[in-house]
């Protein structure tokens, strides 16, 4: 992946077209990173580069000082290499300055975009972490239990036919049973995006802070065992109790116990929906005692370990 560096500009006179290509490729990569992740981790370095280029244009003697040194020989008596600053002809110097002046507005566009996104993040953080508002939300929302759920789902782009994973997170603390198999969530807050794990984790955690994750007596993290989801839990919810979500639990039980154990699966799922993990383990332990099949017993034992 091409990145912007001072060397691209200092060596521009050697191959101006290649240098233009490198700058445009780097700017394209930077822009794609910004729009995909709503973050640009190298923004500070880009601002620093822009400042150096601006200084070179403003104080033209800096170009000579910035040029790399090249090896011209060896001092055998003193056992050291001899380096000299590269010198640019007048025509090559003009090429470099023209190239810098061409590139600077394009770099500034990316910097301005990055700063705008940084301001958006700061405003978003302030809505949660602002001293007055944060203290108020902390005191008014301290749930006994906060449920956090994370999963991923595939989305197909109609134009490119490319499959992308959309990461989804939800948090809630209040729920009521409205029927035998239906529960209504009263304060659910959701966040979904097609982005990398770190970006998703940061933004979703902010949503959970506004839900009281820092002051909740207990946090229950419900998800499957996907690696990126385990990373979210470890990075942002290390103290939370990890629980396998009902859909994956049911699928795991069906695969492990077999279709002939439909009634046992239903008993386990009923216990899961009421949060009775001990009952699930006891039901599976009972199944272990009744089966004399080492391979199947091993599978059931692995489910008990997950529980």
N, C-alpha and C positions, 0 to 999 in steps of 0.2 A: 504494500500500500504506500503510495507516494505521500511524503510529508514535506512541508515547507521548511527550508533551512537557509541560512545565510550563504552557504556554499553554492547553492543554485544561482544566486545573483552574482557572486564573485567570479564564477566560472562561465557566466552567460556569454561573454565575448567569444569563447571557443566554439560554441554551437548555439546560436540564438534561437533557432527553431526547436531544438531539443529542450532548451531551458523554458521556452514558452509552454511546451507540452507538459513539462514537469510541474510548472506552476498551476496550469489549468487542471491537471489531474489531482493535485493536492487540494486545490480549492473545491473541486467536485467532491472529493472524499470528506472534506471538512463539512460541507453543506449537507451531505447525506447523513453524516453522523449527527449533526444538529437536529435535523428533521426526524430522524428515526428514533433517537434516544431522548430528545429534548434536553440533552446535556452535551457539553463539549469539554472534555477533561483537559485539553491542551490549549485552552483559550489564553491562559496567562503567558504561555510560551509564544503564542501568535502575537499577542500585544507587545511582548518584548522585542520580537523580530521586527514588527512594524516600527517601533521606536528607533531601533538601530538603523533601519533603512531611511527613516526620516532624518536622522542625524547625518547620515552619509550624504544625502541630497542637500541638506542645509549647510553642512561644513564639508566641502568637497575633498579636503585633504584627508578626511577619515577613510576614504576609499583605499588609499595607499596603505594606511595603517592596518586596515582590515584584511588586506590580501594575504594569502598564506605564503609562508617561506618555502623555498625549494632548496634541495641539496645541490650544492655546486662543487663540492670537493671534500678532501680530508686533510687535516693538519696532522701529519704522521708524527711529528716531533712531540706534539702535545696530546696526541691520541684523541682527537675529537673531530666531529663532523663540522663542516662549514655550510651555513645556510645564508641565503640572501632573499630579501623580499622580492616578489615578482614585480615586474614593471609592466604597465600597460601602455601601449601606444595611444596617441591622441584619439585615433579613430575607434580603438577598442574601448577607451574610457568613455567616449560618447555613447557607444552601444550599451555599455553597462548602465549609465545614468538613464538613458531612454528606456531601457528595460525595467529599471526600478520604478520610474515614473509611470510606466504602463501597468505594472503589477500592483502598486500601492492602493489605488482605489478599489481593486477587486478584493484585496486582503481586508481593507477597511469594512467592506460590506459584510464579510464573514464575522469580523470582530463585532460590528454593530448588532448583527443577528444574535451572536453569542451573548452579548451584554443584555439584550432584550429578554432572552430566555433566562439568564441569571436573575434579572429583575422579577420575572414571573415566578421563579422558584422562591425568591426572597419574600414576595408577597404571599405566596402559598404557605411558606413556613411561618410568616408573621401571623397569618390567620389562625395558626395553631399555637405557635410558641410565643406570641406577643405577651409581654410580662403580665399586663392586666388581664387580658382575655384568657391566657393560659391558666393563670391562677384561678380564675373563676370557673373555667371548665373542669379543672382538676377537683375543685371542691364540690361542684354540683354533679359531676358524673364520675362516681367511683363504684362501678358495678361489683356485685359479689362474684359473678362469673362473666367473662367476656369470651364469646366464641369467635374464633378466627378461622376462616376457610379459604384455602388456596387450591386452584386447579388450572389446567390448561386445556384449550380446545382448538381443533384445527379449523382454519378458515381458508377458503379457496379464492384466489384473486381471479375474477372473471376474465380480465384482460390477458394476464401472463400465464394463467392456469397454475400459478405457483401456490403451493400449500404453505401457510404460515401458522405459527402457534400464537394464539391470543392468550395471554396470562390473565387470570381473573382472581380477584380477592374480595372477600366479603367479611364484615364483622357485625356482631349484634350481641345484645345482652338481655333483651326482653322478648319473650315468646309466650304464646298462649295456645293451648290445644283447642282447635275448633271442631274437630271430629276425631274418630278413632285413629285414622291414619294421616291426619293433616294437622300441621302446626303452623301458626301464623307468626311471622317475625315482626315485632312492632317498631324496631329502631335500626333496621338493617341499612348498612352503608356499603356500597360496592365500588370497586375500581377495576377497570379492564384496559389493557393496552397491548399492542404488538411492539415489544421492546425487549432489551436485554435484561437479564436477571437483576443486575444491580440497580438499574433505573426503576424497574418495577418495584423492587423491594423498598427503595427509599420513599417512593411516592405512596405506596400502599401503607407503609408504616405510619406516615403522616396522617392518613385517614384513621388508622387505628388509635393514634394518640388522641384524636378528637373524640373517639369513642370511649376513652378511659383506660387504654391498655396499660398505662404507667401506674394507675392507681387501683386497678382491679385486684380483688383478693385472689382470684384464680383466673388464669388464661388457658383456654383449651384450644389447641391448634389442630384442626380437622383437615386431613388431606390424604392423598395416596403416598406411596413411597418414592415418587420420582426424585431423581437426584437434585434437580434445580430447586424443587420445593423444600427438600431437606436443608438445602443451603439457605433459603429464605428463613426457615425456622431457626437454624443455628445462628444466623447473623443478627436477626431482628427480634426473635422471640425465644431466646435461649432458655428461659425459665418456664415456658409454657408446657403444659402436658400434651404430648402428641397422641392423637387418636386417628385410627384409620377411618376414612369416611364410610357411611353406610353402604353406598353403591359398590365400592371396591370390597368392603367387608362381605357383602352378600355374594358377590362374584367369587371371592376367594373361598367362602364356605361351600358354595355349590361345586366348585372344582375339586376341593379337598374331600368333601363328604360324599359327593355323588348325587345324582338326581333322585335316587331311591331314599335319600335322607331329607326329603322336602320338609317334613314336619319339624325335624331338628333345626334345619336352617331357619324356619319361621320362628321357632322358639328363641333362637339366638338373636334374630333381628328384632323381635319384640323387646328383648332385654337391652339391645343396643339403643333402641329409640327412647328407652327410659333411663339410659345412662348406667345400667347395671352390668358393668364389666365383669364383676365377680361371678354373676350367674352364668355368663357366657363361658367363662373358663371352667366352671363346675360342670356345665353341660358337655363340654368337649372332653374333660377328664373322664366323665362317665362313659363317653363313646370310646375312649382309649381302652378302658377296662373291658369293654364288650367285644373288641375287635382283635383278632389274632392274625393281623396282616402287617408285618414289619414296615413295608413301604408306605402303607396308608397311615400307620401309626406315626411314622416320622413326619408326614405332611401335617397331621393334626397337631403334633407337638410343636411344629414351627408356627402354626397359627396361634397356639397358646402363648408362645414367646412374644409374638407381636402384641397380643392383648396385654 
